[in-house]
Amino acid sequence: MTHWFDIALVRFGLSGTLIALYGVADALARRAGPTRSHESAAPGWVQVVIFASITLYYFLIRPFGGALLGGYGNVLGIVLVGVAMAVRWRSRHGARHVRYPAMAARMLLYVALPLAVGMPLGWLALTLPACGLSAWLALREDRRRQGAGELSPSSARWIPGVW
């Protein structure tokens, strides 16, 4: 018997739906009012790299995706995308213990999407480049803010308790 996560069209539809729902959560968080995030705009080339990474991820969904652990792994990925949307929604108010909550939500999305479609190879195609660039952007923003006197070394962590 074929699991419904083994059907490529289901995986494509699921991925697109999860990305669209996250986009709605992101748009609503932006419209809800001014955020306390101090993130500056990313350079244009970063958007090109992310686009290429997402494109590669989509090319890999059909041949390499499927049901993980009888579909339970996929469901865990879907739940984590829901958590990413909740984190993004909450980030509209800022967070005292996370320096860049909107970026943390995006990174969780990048980790969860390959799991949701059952494609661990997606962590190389999507998660690694997207999270690596996000970390680089966070460090870049920290240096800018420290230079402007907006950020002290004792400020909130980017990842609570870690960094």
N, C-alpha and C positions, 0 to 999 in steps of 0.2 A: 504494500500500500504506500502510495506517495504522500508525503507530508506536504501541506500547502506551502511551507517555506521552501520546498524543493522546486516550486514552479517559478521560473524566471520572471514572468510578468507580475506575479505577486510581489516578488522582491523589489522590482523596479517601482511598482506602485507604492509599496510600503516606504521605500526610501524617499521618493518624491513627496509623499504625504507628510512624513516626519519632518523633512526639511521645510515644507510649506507651513506646517503648524509651528515650528520653531520661529520661522519668519514672522508669523502673526504675533507670537508672544513677544518677539523683539520689537515689532512695530508698536504694539500696545504699550510696552514698557517705555518706549521713547516718547509716545504721545501723552503718557500719564503725568508728565511733568518733568521739570529739570532733574537730571541725574546729578549725583555727587561725584561721578566718575570724572577723572581728569585726563582720560585717554586722549591723545592727539591722533590725528588722522594718520593712517598707515601710508607709506609710499605706494605709488601706483603699481610698481613691479610686484609688490606683495599680493595684490589682487590677481595679477596674472598667474602667479605661482599657485595660488589657491584654486583658481579656475582650472588650471591644468591638472591639479591634484584631484579635484572633484570629477573632472572628465575621465581621468584614468580609473578612478574608483568606479564610475558607472560602466566603463568598458569591461571591468573585471567582475561585475555582479553576475552576469549570465553564466560564464564558465566556472566561476569559483565559489559562488554563493550557494546556500542551501540550509537545511535544518541543522542546527547545532544542538547536541545533547537532546535529541528528540523534540526540538523546537523550544525547549526551556531556555537555552542560551539566547535565542532570538527574542523571546519574551523579555528576558533580562535587559537586552539592548533597547527594546521599546520602552521599558520602564525607566531606564537611564535617560532616554531622550525626554521623557516626561519630567524627570528631575531637573534636567538642564533647562527646560522651559520654565519650571517653577523658580529655579535659581535666577534666571534672566528676569522674570517678572519681579522678584524681590529686589533685584539689583537696582531698580528704579529709585529706591530709597537710599542707595548706598549701603555699605556694610562696614562696621567698625573693625572686624577681624580679617577682612579680605580687601586687599588694596584695589584690585581690578575685578569686581564681581561679574561684570558683563563678559569680560574675557574668560574668566573661569567657566562661565556657562557655555560659551562657544567651545572651549576645549573639551568639556564633558560631552557636548554634542558630537565632536569629531571622534571621540573614543567610542561613543555608543552606536553611531550609525553602522560601522562595519559589523558589529555584534548583532544588530537588529536584522541585517540581511544575511547573517551567517557566513561572513567572509573575513576570516582572520587576516588574509592577505591585504585587506583594506586598511589595516593598521599601518602597513608600510606605504601604501599608495595615498592615503588620506590623512590618517592620524599623525604620523610622524612629521610630514612636512607642515601641516597646519599647526600642530602644537609646538613644533620647533620655532616656527615663525612667530607664534603668539608669545613664546618665552622671550625671543629676541626683541619683539616690540615692547614687552613689559620692561625689560632691562634698559632699553633705549629711553622709554618714558621715565623710568626712575632716574637715569642720569640727567635728563632734561630738568626734571622737577627738583633734584638735589642742587643742580647748578643755579636754579632760579630761587632757591631757598624755600620751596614749597613742601619739601619732604625731608624729614629727619631720619636718621638710621633706626630710630625706635618706632617708626610708623607701623601701621598695620601690615601684616604679612600678605604676600601674594597668594600663598597657599598656607592656610592656618597651621601654625606650629612647625612649619617646615622652612619656609623661605619668605 
